[in-house]
Amino acid sequence: MRVWTRTLSGKLSRKSLFSVENMAEKDNQSIHNENNSVRTLKDHMNPTRTSAPSYIVFPLDASHFNFKLGIIQLLPTFHGLELENPYLHLREFEEVCNIYNDLNCSMNTIRLKLFPFSLKDKAKTWLQNIRSGSIRTWDEMQQQFLKKFFSSHITNSFKRQITTFTQKPGEKFYKCWDRYKDLLNTCLHHGFETWRFVSQFYEGLTPKDMQMVKLMCNGTFEDKDPDEAMEYLDLLAENA
């Protein structure tokens, strides 16, 4: 049996059905051989570029995000070193993000988009190794970041410093109060209620400054509620 086929030049020609089937089989075999070609040692040893799934699942409005010139240079950097303060980095990072006005994106999206650019070295490697799709919001990013770089060991160390805080010999009252507040701000998740850390500060003062605190409020300091006591200590430090 013969069938009509079209040549490469476009002309029609008659060929036997067996011949056409044989040509098709050869073409399929050729494609199969190309797909299953043997890879050499060089092919296996040379690295190939592969894309990894993103560790962040961005909100829908992320497609409208536009980088503004110079914004990356304004971001603080965090390298993951022991002497670095994760809370301070987050605070400074959010301050930069707050000046980034984009009507097309939420602040949640802006922070998720910019945060990776603030991390360097060890901290950047940590972020890249996070399980893909595990972060969907800025709150989740902060939780993961603090969990990694503010370990329970560091937390317990700061909590001990808070509960054993004392005024140094010769230290001015306002400097002592500022030092104590810096300690609290370094470990915002210390978990202590206001009454407890205010009482700890008061009891850690030298007898001289403890007496001064009492006299300045006519001996009613311990009768104040915790928030009033905080405001009173701030006022004393400002006027010291």
Residue, then its C-alpha position, 0 to 999 in steps of 0.5 A: m500500500r502506498v501513501w502520499t507524503r510531502t517532501l521538505s521542498g513542499k512537493l507531494s510524493r507517493k511512498s509505501l506505508f512500510s517506508v513511512e512507518n520505518m522513517a517514523e520509528k527511526d525518528n522516535q529512536s533518534i529522540h529517545n537516544e538524545n534524551n538518554s545520552v550517556r553523561t560523562l564524568k565531566d558532566h557529573m562533576n561540573p555544577t548545574r544551576t538549580s533554583a531552590p523553592s522560596y522560604i517566604v510565601f509572599p502575599l498577593d500584593a508582593s507583585h506590585f512591590n517596587f524597589k526604590l533607589g537607595i533603600i538598600q543602603l539605608l538598611p541596617t545589617f546583621h551578621g549573626l555575631e554574638l555581640e550583635n543585638p537582634y532586637l536592636h536590628l529589628r527596631e532599626f530595620e522597621e524604622v527604615c521600612n516606616i519611611y518606605n511609602d508604597l500605596n500598592c503594598s502593605m507594610n507586612t509585604i514591604r518588610l518581608k521583601l526588604f529583610p533578606f537584604s539586611l542580613k549578611d554572612k552567617a545570618k544570610t546563610w541561616l535564612q537561606n536554609i529555612r524550610s521552604g514556604s515556612i514564612r508567610t508574615w512579618d511576625e513569623m519572620q521575627q519569631q524565627f529570627l529571634k529563635k535563632f539569634f536570641s537563644s534560651h541560653i542568652t535569654n536566661s543570662f539577661k533574665r539573671q542580670i535583671t533579677t540581680f541588678t544593683q547600682k554600681p558604687g558612685e554611679k549617678f541615679y540617672k545613669c543607673w536607671d538608663r542602664y537598667k532600661d537598656l537591659l530591659n530593652t535588650c531582652l524584651h521577652h524577659g516575661f517579668e511583669t512591670w511591678r517585678f522589675v520596678s521593685q528589683f530596680y528599687e531594691g538594687l539602689t544604694p541606700k543613699d539613692m533609695q532614700m532619695v527616691k522615698l523623700m522625693c515622693n514623700g515616702t509614697f513610692e511603694d504605694k504607687d502602681p507599677d506604671e506610675a512608679m515607672e513614670y516617677l523614676d523617669l521623671l527623677a532621672e530627667n531632673a537628676 
